[in-house]
Amino acid sequence: MVYCDFESEKEFVWTLIESFEFANNVIFKKKAFYRNVPVNENTHQWQKYRLSNPHMKEIEGHSTHVRATCNFDTEGLKYIDYLRASLTEVDVMNLRIISGFAPCVKFEYINIRGVGCMDCTCHFTQGDSMHAHVDSAKARWQCQLKSPGYVLSEDDFGRYNYYNPTHRCVSSANSTTQWWLGDRL
């Protein structure tokens, strides 16, 4: 059983692979998507949920895109604090940065705290002890997305070691972050 979204973006079909409240960040912050660490896999919960890696890989096999949303469970889809990318550009299921600085990668659309761009680059990383995330502070200097008002080493859409409370995914303990795999219709 999985949660699917057929409505929010008419051009896409999305399958939820992870959702967690900011209050539950400690459970998810060190878990890259290539690791097999399911959480409430058989009982979808917006507050604490993650599919197993084999299930995510199966969904990835039928997907062309990845997206991250904030507060989808309470607000629906908003394009503020949102990202969408082709899996060929952002290989969220396999990207592994072992050491050194992660690359700028291309997003179809990314928005952080109201600043967005289309077909532009932003810093994206995940590692053996690091959830997938955008580091908008580092991206500011090297990538195309320029996000003013950042917090030093700000983590967006996951990890959240350093966070900006004006980002919708972390604006309260009950704020949620969702990751999805999907396909363009």
N, C-alpha and C positions, 0 to 999 in steps of 0.2 A: 504494500500500500504506500503510495506517495501522494504528495500534494502537488497539483498542477494548476497553472494559471493560464487560461485560454482567453482571458478578457482584457487585461490591462494594456497590452500592446497588440493591436490587431494584426501586426505583421509577424508575431512570434507566438510560440507555445513554449512555456517554461515549466521546469520541474524543480521544486525546492530541494536542495541538497543539505542545507544547514540554516538554522535560525537560532539566535540566542539573545537573551536580555543582557544589557550591559552589566547588570548585577552578577551574571553568570560568566563573565569574561574569563575568569581564572580557569574554568573548565576547558575553554577553547583556545586560549591565546597561544599555546605552544604546539598546536596540532595542525600541521600542514595537511592539505587535501590528499596528498599521496600516501598518508598514513591511515591505517585502518583502525579508527577509533569511533565506532558508532555510539550515539547517545539517543536513547528513546526512539530507536529506529522504527519500531512497530507501533508507536503511539505518537503521532505528530503533535508536537507542542511548539508554539512560537517561542517560549521562554528557554527551552533546552532541547535541541533536536539536531541530529546529524545522521545521515545515511552512512552505511559501511562503505569502505573503499570499493569492494567488488560491485555494489549497487551503483555507486557513482560512476565507476568505469563503464558499466553497462549503459547507463544513461548518456554518458559522454560519447559512446559509440553511435548514438543517434542524434547528436547535438552538433551545432556549428558555433554556438555563442555561449558566453558566460555573462552574468550580470550580478550586481550587488545592489540591494535596496535597504532603506531604513524604515522601520515602523510600518511595514507593509500590512501587518496584521491589524493595525488600528487606523491607519491613514490611507491605505491603498497606495497606488503607485504615484510617486512624486519624482520629478526630475531634478530636485535639489538633493544633494548627497546621494548620488546615483552613478553607477558605471555600467557600461556595456562594451564588450569587445568580442571579436572573433577569436575562437579557440586557437586558430593558427597564429595569432598575435600574442594572446595571453593564455598560455597553456597551463591553466590553473591546476590541472590534475597531475602535472609532471614537473613544472618549474621548480628547481631546487638550487638555491644559492648557497654554496658551501662556505665560501669566504670571499671577502672583497665586496665591492659596491655593486648592487643590483642594477640592471639596465633600465633605461627609459623604454617603455613599450607603448605600442600604438593602441588607442582606444577609439571605438566608433563614436562614443560620447562619454564624457566624464564630467561630473560636477561635484565640487567640494565647497560646501558652505556658500552656495549661490554663484560661484564662479565656475563656468564650464566652457568646454570647447568640443568641437567635433573633429574626428580624424586627426587627433593630436596625441602627443606622447606625455606620459607621466611615469614616475618611478613606481615600480611594482616588485614585490619580493615575497618569498616564503622560504623557509628552511626547515631543517630537521626538528628544531625546537621553536619554530616561528610560524604562526598562522599567516596565511596570505593577507597582504595589506598593501595599501598605497602609503608612501611616506611623502606627504605634500610639502614638507619643509625642504627635503633634499631635492624633490622634483623642481621646486622653484628656481634652483640655480642651474639645473642641467637639462630639464625637459621643457616641453612647450607650454604645459599648463602652469600658469602663474597664479598662485592662490595667496592673496594677501591676508594678513591677520593670522598666520599660522602659529602654532605652538612649536617650540624647538623639538625636533625629532617626532613631530606629530604623526601618529598612526591612524589611518582612516580605513574603514570597512573591515577591521579585524586587528588582532593583537592588542592594541590599546595600552601599551606601556606608557605612552605619552599621548594625550588626547586633548582635543579642543571642545569644551562643553557647548559651543555653538554648532557643532556638527550634529545632525539629527539622530545619528545612531548612538550617541553617547550623552544626549542632553539631559537624561535622567536615568536612574537605576532601572526603570522599566522600559527604556528605549531598546529597540531590537535591531539586529543586523541580520539580513538574509542573503544567502548566496544561492544562485540558480544556474542550471544548465538548460539550454534551449535551442530551438531551431527556428529559422525564418520560414514562414509559410510560403 
